[in-house]
């Protein structure tokens, strides 16, 4: 595994593990298979695990797996605030405490505003008092770094980057295969703003035999 360093010199694996879609059995995460997958990634050198409050069962599942295998202190957890569900600071605090319980941890390494789409949405959160709330969580160590995940256009991304002293962000960018116009602009903006960029996406698969398209297996091996 190759590694890169974030703005605070934390050593982060070049390949992270997205925890949105574990295999399900009768509507519940298959914990045996989820554990096998996570531990295979861990033993392969992956130390960045991305989840979210709204990924069904995900936070609870990975919290249990990390605790069971005693690896919480060796990995970094990224999870997300569903700001679209937040109506008050009391509601925000209640939800955050639920995330800590689910993840069986006393802190979140990378905390994102989930699918932050525009500056107006961020301004609504500011009116609720989220900036002071985040500052308090940072001071206590309950949140280590603050960022946002983004799915919109490049113009709004540039505005959001300037709206708060973010420490990192996650944007969709295919590791191998089809990508999208304008997203390279976001890649180049992040280092100029001293924001660590994390890029999420999937390999492109052929429908026949589920083989990596166009040499993707070799690209994966080199990571």
C-alpha positions as YAML, in Angstrom:
chain: A
units: angstrom
residues:
- id: 1
  name: UNK
  ca: [0.00, 0.00, 0.00]
- id: 2
  name: UNK
  ca: [1.17, 3.51, -0.78]
- id: 3
  name: UNK
  ca: [0.40, 6.39, 1.55]
- id: 4
  name: UNK
  ca: [-0.04, 10.15, 1.50]
- id: 5
  name: UNK
  ca: [-0.01, 12.67, 4.33]
- id: 6
  name: UNK
  ca: [-2.87, 15.00, 5.23]
- id: 7
  name: UNK
  ca: [-2.29, 18.61, 6.28]
- id: 8
  name: UNK
  ca: [-1.39, 17.48, 9.80]
- id: 9
  name: UNK
  ca: [1.00, 14.78, 8.56]
- id: 10
  name: UNK
  ca: [-1.28, 11.85, 9.36]
- id: 11
  name: UNK
  ca: [-0.28, 8.93, 7.17]
- id: 12
  name: UNK
  ca: [-3.32, 7.96, 5.09]
- id: 13
  name: UNK
  ca: [-3.57, 4.99, 2.75]
- id: 14
  name: UNK
  ca: [-3.89, 5.92, -0.91]
- id: 15
  name: UNK
  ca: [-6.88, 3.59, -1.12]
- id: 16
  name: UNK
  ca: [-9.70, 3.97, 1.41]
- id: 17
  name: UNK
  ca: [-12.60, 1.64, 2.17]
- id: 18
  name: UNK
  ca: [-16.13, 2.89, 1.48]
- id: 19
  name: UNK
  ca: [-18.67, 1.41, 3.90]
- id: 20
  name: UNK
  ca: [-21.88, 2.40, 2.13]
- id: 21
  name: UNK
  ca: [-22.73, -0.97, 0.61]
- id: 22
  name: UNK
  ca: [-22.05, -4.11, 2.59]
- id: 23
  name: UNK
  ca: [-23.66, -7.36, 1.51]
- id: 24
  name: UNK
  ca: [-27.06, -7.80, 3.12]
- id: 25
  name: UNK
  ca: [-28.94, -10.91, 4.22]
- id: 26
  name: UNK
  ca: [-32.68, -10.43, 4.77]
- id: 27
  name: UNK
  ca: [-32.19, -6.67, 4.96]
- id: 28
  name: UNK
  ca: [-29.38, -6.79, 7.53]
- id: 29
  name: UNK
  ca: [-25.66, -6.41, 7.00]
- id: 30
  name: UNK
  ca: [-23.93, -9.78, 6.80]
- id: 31
  name: UNK
  ca: [-21.47, -9.16, 9.62]
- id: 32
  name: UNK
  ca: [-19.31, -12.17, 8.83]
- id: 33
  name: UNK
  ca: [-18.68, -11.01, 5.28]
- id: 34
  name: UNK
  ca: [-18.36, -7.35, 6.31]
- id: 35
  name: UNK
  ca: [-15.70, -8.30, 8.85]
- id: 36
  name: UNK
  ca: [-13.84, -10.40, 6.29]
- id: 37
  name: UNK
  ca: [-13.81, -7.50, 3.84]
- id: 38
  name: UNK
  ca: [-12.75, -4.86, 6.36]
- id: 39
  name: UNK
  ca: [-10.01, -7.01, 7.85]
- id: 40
  name: UNK
  ca: [-8.72, -7.97, 4.40]
- id: 41
  name: UNK
  ca: [-8.48, -4.25, 3.62]
- id: 42
  name: UNK
  ca: [-6.83, -3.55, 6.97]
- id: 43
  name: UNK
  ca: [-4.22, -6.28, 6.48]
- id: 44
  name: UNK
  ca: [-3.65, -4.90, 2.99]
- id: 45
  name: UNK
  ca: [-2.68, -1.56, 4.48]
- id: 46
  name: UNK
  ca: [-5.96, 0.40, 4.23]
- id: 47
  name: UNK
  ca: [-6.42, 2.72, 7.22]
- id: 48
  name: UNK
  ca: [-9.16, 5.15, 6.05]
- id: 49
  name: UNK
  ca: [-12.77, 3.97, 6.42]
- id: 50
  name: UNK
  ca: [-15.65, 6.12, 5.20]
- id: 51
  name: UNK
  ca: [-19.22, 5.81, 6.43]
- id: 52
  name: UNK
  ca: [-22.23, 8.04, 7.18]
- id: 53
  name: UNK
  ca: [-25.14, 8.34, 9.59]
- id: 54
  name: UNK
  ca: [-27.62, 7.55, 6.82]
- id: 55
  name: UNK
  ca: [-25.85, 4.44, 5.47]
- id: 56
  name: UNK
  ca: [-28.17, 1.76, 6.91]
- id: 57
  name: UNK
  ca: [-26.40, -0.16, 9.66]
- id: 58
  name: UNK
  ca: [-22.94, 0.92, 8.53]
- id: 59
  name: UNK
  ca: [-21.71, 2.92, 11.52]
- id: 60
  name: UNK
  ca: [-22.89, 0.24, 13.92]
- id: 61
  name: UNK
  ca: [-21.32, -2.54, 11.87]
- id: 62
  name: UNK
  ca: [-17.87, -1.02, 11.52]
- id: 63
  name: UNK
  ca: [-17.84, 0.12, 15.13]
- id: 64
  name: UNK
  ca: [-18.42, -3.45, 16.22]
- id: 65
  name: UNK
  ca: [-15.79, -4.81, 13.84]
- id: 66
  name: UNK
  ca: [-13.11, -2.30, 14.85]
- id: 67
  name: UNK
  ca: [-13.72, -2.95, 18.54]
- id: 68
  name: UNK
  ca: [-13.82, -6.73, 18.17]
- id: 69
  name: UNK
  ca: [-10.50, -6.78, 16.32]
- id: 70
  name: UNK
  ca: [-8.82, -4.13, 18.48]
- id: 71
  name: UNK
  ca: [-7.84, -1.88, 15.59]
- id: 72
  name: UNK
  ca: [-9.61, 1.41, 16.38]
- id: 73
  name: UNK
  ca: [-6.33, 3.15, 17.24]
- id: 74
  name: UNK
  ca: [-4.70, 1.96, 14.02]
- id: 75
  name: UNK
  ca: [-7.30, 3.35, 11.61]
- id: 76
  name: UNK
  ca: [-9.09, 6.60, 10.76]
- id: 77
  name: UNK
  ca: [-12.86, 6.90, 10.68]
- id: 78
  name: UNK
  ca: [-14.60, 9.37, 8.39]
- id: 79
  name: UNK
  ca: [-18.31, 9.80, 8.94]
- id: 80
  name: UNK
  ca: [-20.86, 12.40, 7.98]
- id: 81
  name: UNK
  ca: [-23.38, 14.75, 9.53]
- id: 82
  name: UNK
  ca: [-26.78, 14.60, 7.78]
- id: 83
  name: UNK
  ca: [-27.24, 18.35, 8.05]
- id: 84
  name: UNK
  ca: [-30.54, 18.08, 6.18]
- id: 85
  name: UNK
  ca: [-31.97, 16.39, 9.28]
- id: 86
  name: UNK
  ca: [-30.73, 19.04, 11.71]
- id: 87
  name: UNK
  ca: [-33.18, 21.64, 13.03]
- id: 88
  name: UNK
  ca: [-31.40, 22.74, 16.23]
- id: 89
  name: UNK
  ca: [-28.12, 22.47, 18.13]
- id: 90
  name: UNK
  ca: [-29.77, 20.10, 20.58]
- id: 91
  name: UNK
  ca: [-30.71, 17.84, 17.69]
- id: 92
  name: UNK
  ca: [-27.18, 18.09, 16.32]
- id: 93
  name: UNK
  ca: [-25.64, 17.10, 19.64]
- id: 94
  name: UNK
  ca: [-28.04, 14.19, 20.09]
- id: 95
  name: UNK
  ca: [-27.24, 12.86, 16.63]
- id: 96
  name: UNK
  ca: [-23.48, 13.22, 17.14]
- id: 97
  name: UNK
  ca: [-23.60, 11.32, 20.42]
- id: 98
  name: UNK
  ca: [-25.54, 8.57, 18.67]
- id: 99
  name: UNK
  ca: [-22.79, 8.34, 16.06]
- id: 100
  name: UNK
  ca: [-20.14, 7.97, 18.77]
- id: 101
  name: UNK
  ca: [-22.17, 5.17, 20.37]
- id: 102
  name: UNK
  ca: [-22.66, 3.41, 17.06]
- id: 103
  name: UNK
  ca: [-18.97, 3.63, 16.20]
- id: 104
  name: UNK
  ca: [-17.90, 2.66, 19.76]
- id: 105
  name: UNK
  ca: [-15.41, 5.50, 19.92]
- id: 106
  name: UNK
  ca: [-14.86, 8.74, 21.78]
- id: 107
  name: UNK
  ca: [-13.85, 10.73, 18.71]
- id: 108
  name: UNK
  ca: [-14.33, 11.06, 14.97]
- id: 109
  name: UNK
  ca: [-11.15, 11.50, 12.96]
- id: 110
  name: UNK
  ca: [-12.74, 13.09, 9.88]
- id: 111
  name: UNK
  ca: [-16.19, 14.63, 10.20]
- id: 112
  name: UNK
  ca: [-17.99, 15.78, 7.07]
- id: 113
  name: UNK
  ca: [-21.05, 17.83, 6.24]
- id: 114
  name: UNK
  ca: [-22.80, 15.23, 4.10]
- id: 115
  name: UNK
  ca: [-23.62, 16.28, 0.54]
- id: 116
  name: UNK
  ca: [-23.18, 19.98, 1.28]
- id: 117
  name: UNK
  ca: [-24.65, 21.39, -1.91]
- id: 118
  name: UNK
  ca: [-24.42, 25.18, -1.68]
- id: 119
  name: UNK
  ca: [-23.41, 28.17, 0.42]
- id: 120
  name: UNK
  ca: [-27.04, 28.88, 1.38]
- id: 121
  name: UNK
  ca: [-27.23, 25.50, 3.11]
- id: 122
  name: UNK
  ca: [-24.01, 26.22, 4.99]
- id: 123
  name: UNK
  ca: [-25.33, 29.64, 6.00]
- id: 124
  name: UNK
  ca: [-28.45, 27.98, 7.46]
- id: 125
  name: UNK
  ca: [-26.21, 25.78, 9.58]
- id: 126
  name: UNK
  ca: [-24.21, 28.80, 10.66]
- id: 127
  name: UNK
  ca: [-27.41, 30.46, 11.84]
- id: 128
  name: UNK
  ca: [-28.03, 27.44, 14.05]
- id: 129
  name: UNK
  ca: [-24.61, 27.95, 15.63]
- id: 130
  name: UNK
  ca: [-22.69, 25.10, 14.00]
- id: 131
  name: UNK
  ca: [-19.39, 27.00, 13.81]
- id: 132
  name: UNK
  ca: [-19.14, 27.33, 17.60]
- id: 133
  name: UNK
  ca: [-20.35, 23.75, 18.03]
- id: 134
  name: UNK
  ca: [-17.59, 22.52, 15.71]
- id: 135
  name: UNK
  ca: [-15.00, 24.66, 17.50]
- id: 136
  name: UNK
  ca: [-16.04, 23.15, 20.84]
- id: 137
  name: UNK
  ca: [-15.81, 19.60, 19.47]
- id: 138
  name: UNK
  ca: [-12.38, 20.31, 18.02]
- id: 139
  name: UNK
  ca: [-11.18, 21.77, 21.30]
- id: 140
  name: UNK
  ca: [-12.38, 18.70, 23.23]
- id: 141
  name: UNK
  ca: [-10.86, 16.27, 20.74]
- id: 142
  name: UNK
  ca: [-14.23, 14.72, 19.86]
- id: 143
  name: UNK
  ca: [-13.71, 15.80, 16.24]
- id: 144
  name: UNK
  ca: [-10.20, 15.87, 14.83]
- id: 145
  name: UNK
  ca: [-10.78, 17.34, 11.35]
- id: 146
  name: UNK
  ca: [-13.76, 19.04, 9.68]
- id: 147
  name: UNK
  ca: [-14.73, 18.79, 6.04]
- id: 148
  name: UNK
  ca: [-17.57, 18.31, 3.58]
- id: 149
  name: UNK
  ca: [-18.58, 15.90, 0.85]
- id: 150
  name: UNK
  ca: [-19.73, 17.35, -2.44]
- id: 151
  name: UNK
  ca: [-21.70, 16.30, -5.50]
- id: 152
  name: UNK
  ca: [-22.44, 19.62, -7.25]
- id: 153
  name: UNK
  ca: [-20.84, 21.81, -9.90]
- id: 154
  name: UNK
  ca: [-17.38, 23.35, -9.81]
- id: 155
  name: UNK
  ca: [-18.50, 26.97, -9.42]
- id: 156
  name: UNK
  ca: [-20.37, 26.26, -6.20]
- id: 157
  name: UNK
  ca: [-17.53, 24.07, -4.96]
- id: 158
  name: UNK
  ca: [-15.17, 27.03, -5.23]
- id: 159
  name: UNK
  ca: [-17.60, 29.17, -3.21]
- id: 160
  name: UNK
  ca: [-17.97, 26.51, -0.51]
- id: 161
  name: UNK
  ca: [-14.22, 26.09, -0.19]
- id: 162
  name: UNK
  ca: [-14.00, 29.76, 0.77]
- id: 163
  name: UNK
  ca: [-16.97, 29.68, 3.17]
- id: 164
  name: UNK
  ca: [-15.17, 28.05, 6.13]
- id: 165
  name: UNK
  ca: [-11.62, 26.96, 7.07]
- id: 166
  name: UNK
  ca: [-12.22, 23.36, 6.01]
- id: 167
  name: UNK
  ca: [-9.42, 20.88, 6.66]
- id: 168
  name: UNK
  ca: [-10.46, 18.33, 4.05]
- id: 169
  name: UNK
  ca: [-13.16, 17.46, 1.55]
- id: 170
  name: UNK
  ca: [-14.41, 14.44, -0.36]
- id: 171
  name: UNK
  ca: [-15.43, 14.72, -3.98]
- id: 172
  name: UNK
  ca: [-16.47, 12.11, -6.51]
- id: 173
  name: UNK
  ca: [-13.70, 11.21, -8.93]
- id: 174
  name: UNK
  ca: [-13.37, 7.83, -10.57]
- id: 175
  name: UNK
  ca: [-10.17, 6.01, -9.64]
- id: 176
  name: UNK
  ca: [-10.22, 4.21, -12.94]
- id: 177
  name: UNK
  ca: [-12.58, 4.55, -15.85]
- id: 178
  name: UNK
  ca: [-15.17, 7.25, -16.60]
- id: 179
  name: UNK
  ca: [-14.86, 10.60, -14.87]
- id: 180
  name: UNK
  ca: [-16.69, 13.90, -15.22]
- id: 181
  name: UNK
  ca: [-15.91, 17.35, -16.68]
- id: 182
  name: UNK
  ca: [-14.86, 20.06, -14.23]
- id: 183
  name: UNK
  ca: [-13.78, 17.79, -11.41]
- id: 184
  name: UNK
  ca: [-10.10, 18.10, -12.23]
- id: 185
  name: UNK
  ca: [-10.51, 21.81, -11.38]
- id: 186
  name: UNK
  ca: [-11.53, 20.79, -7.86]
- id: 187
  name: UNK
  ca: [-8.48, 18.55, -7.54]
- id: 188
  name: UNK
  ca: [-6.17, 21.47, -8.24]
- id: 189
  name: UNK
  ca: [-8.05, 23.92, -5.99]
- id: 190
  name: UNK
  ca: [-7.74, 21.81, -2.82]
- id: 191
  name: UNK
  ca: [-3.95, 22.06, -2.36]
- id: 192
  name: UNK
  ca: [-4.02, 25.79, -3.14]
- id: 193
  name: UNK
  ca: [-6.46, 26.24, -0.25]
- id: 194
  name: UNK
  ca: [-4.47, 23.87, 2.00]
- id: 195
  name: UNK
  ca: [-7.38, 21.44, 2.07]
- id: 196
  name: UNK
  ca: [-6.70, 17.72, 1.95]
- id: 197
  name: UNK
  ca: [-8.70, 16.22, -0.90]
- id: 198
  name: UNK
  ca: [-10.15, 12.71, -0.70]
- id: 199
  name: UNK
  ca: [-11.65, 11.40, -3.92]
- id: 200
  name: UNK
  ca: [-14.24, 8.67, -3.93]
- id: 201
  name: UNK
  ca: [-15.65, 6.57, -6.70]
- id: 202
  name: UNK
  ca: [-15.56, 3.06, -8.09]
- id: 203
  name: UNK
  ca: [-13.64, 1.09, -10.60]
- id: 204
  name: UNK
  ca: [-15.46, 0.62, -13.90]
- id: 205
  name: UNK
  ca: [-16.57, -3.00, -14.28]
- id: 206
  name: UNK
  ca: [-17.53, -4.91, -17.39]
- id: 207
  name: UNK
  ca: [-20.95, -6.49, -17.09]
- id: 208
  name: UNK
  ca: [-19.62, -9.77, -18.43]
- id: 209
  name: UNK
  ca: [-17.66, -11.64, -15.80]
- id: 210
  name: UNK
  ca: [-17.23, -8.51, -13.64]
- id: 211
  name: UNK
  ca: [-13.70, -7.97, -14.87]
- id: 212
  name: UNK
  ca: [-11.99, -4.62, -14.43]
- id: 213
  name: UNK
  ca: [-12.31, -2.68, -17.68]
- id: 214
  name: UNK
  ca: [-9.26, -1.55, -19.62]
- id: 215
  name: UNK
  ca: [-6.55, -2.81, -17.31]
- id: 216
  name: UNK
  ca: [-8.15, -1.70, -14.04]
- id: 217
  name: UNK
  ca: [-6.82, -4.74, -12.20]
- id: 218
  name: UNK
  ca: [-3.28, -3.63, -12.92]
- id: 219
  name: UNK
  ca: [-4.07, -0.11, -11.73]
- id: 220
  name: UNK
  ca: [-5.48, -1.55, -8.51]
- id: 221
  name: UNK
  ca: [-2.43, -3.79, -8.00]
- id: 222
  name: UNK
  ca: [-0.07, -0.81, -8.22]
- id: 223
  name: UNK
  ca: [-1.78, 0.92, -5.27]
...
